[in-house]
Amino acid sequence: MALCLYLGEGPDVLVYSLDFGGHLRMIKRVQNLLGHYLIHGFRVRPEPNGDLDLEAMVAVFGSKGLRVVKISWGQGHFWELWRSGLWNMSDWIWDARWL
């Protein structure tokens, strides 16, 4: 069993697998997710039943851009199931929260 770690590098998302022995391995690079915007943060949508074991909706934001993606993972693999269009805001996004 391993944990997933998501990092923003410019407009790209890097997905790492972190096992309980402390070994970190990159399993996926999602290129250009935010276009020409730099990623500043991720917000995972809380599930009503609290179950985030296999998939989640994630808001990815930075600069003036926002995109929502649905992701799934398991057995050392990562899948992007769906992504919204890129929303271009008129001002900088400092934070994002699910309501």
C-alpha positions in Angstrom: 0.0 0.0 0.0 1.2 3.5 -0.8 0.2 7.1 -0.5 -0.1 9.5 -3.4 1.6 12.9 -3.3 0.6 15.6 -5.8 3.0 18.4 -6.7 2.5 21.5 -8.9 5.5 22.3 -11.1 4.6 25.3 -13.2 1.3 24.3 -15.0 2.1 20.6 -14.6 1.0 18.1 -11.9 3.5 15.5 -10.8 2.0 12.4 -9.1 4.3 10.5 -6.8 3.8 7.2 -4.9 5.1 7.2 -1.4 5.4 3.8 0.2 5.6 3.2 4.0 9.3 2.5 3.7 9.8 6.1 2.6 10.5 5.4 -1.1 9.2 8.1 -3.4 8.5 7.2 -7.1 7.0 9.4 -9.8 4.1 7.6 -11.4 2.6 10.3 -13.7 3.1 13.8 -15.1 0.0 15.6 -16.2 1.4 18.3 -18.5 0.0 21.8 -19.0 -3.0 21.3 -16.8 -3.4 25.0 -16.1 -2.3 26.3 -19.5 0.1 29.3 -18.9 -0.8 29.6 -15.2 1.4 28.3 -12.4 -0.2 25.9 -9.9 -0.5 27.3 -6.4 -2.8 24.8 -4.8 -5.1 21.8 -4.8 -8.3 21.3 -2.9 -9.9 17.8 -2.7 -13.7 17.8 -2.5 -14.9 16.2 0.7 -17.0 13.1 0.1 -20.3 12.8 2.1 -19.3 9.3 3.3 -15.7 10.3 3.9 -14.4 7.7 1.4 -11.4 9.0 -0.7 -9.8 5.5 -1.1 -10.1 5.2 -4.9 -11.2 8.5 -6.5 -11.7 12.2 -5.8 -12.6 15.5 -7.4 -9.8 18.0 -7.1 -9.8 21.8 -7.8 -6.4 22.8 -9.2 -5.8 26.6 -9.1 -3.1 29.2 -9.6 -2.6 32.7 -10.8 -5.9 33.5 -12.6 -6.8 29.9 -13.7 -8.9 27.1 -12.2 -9.7 23.6 -13.4 -11.5 20.7 -11.7 -10.4 17.1 -12.4 -11.7 13.8 -11.3 -8.9 11.3 -10.5 -8.6 7.7 -9.6 -5.7 5.7 -8.3 -4.7 2.2 -7.1 -2.0 -0.4 -7.4 0.7 2.1 -8.3 -1.4 3.7 -11.1 -3.1 7.1 -11.5 -5.9 7.9 -14.0 -7.5 11.2 -14.9 -11.1 10.3 -15.4 -12.5 13.7 -16.3 -11.4 17.4 -16.5 -13.4 20.6 -16.7 -12.5 23.4 -19.1 -9.9 25.9 -17.8 -11.7 28.8 -16.1 -9.9 32.1 -16.6 -10.7 34.6 -13.8 -10.4 38.3 -14.0 -8.2 38.5 -10.8 -5.7 36.3 -8.9 -7.1 33.3 -7.1 -5.6 33.3 -3.6 -7.5 30.2 -2.3 -10.3 27.8 -3.2 -12.8 25.9 -1.1 -15.6 23.5 -1.9 -19.0 24.5 -0.7 
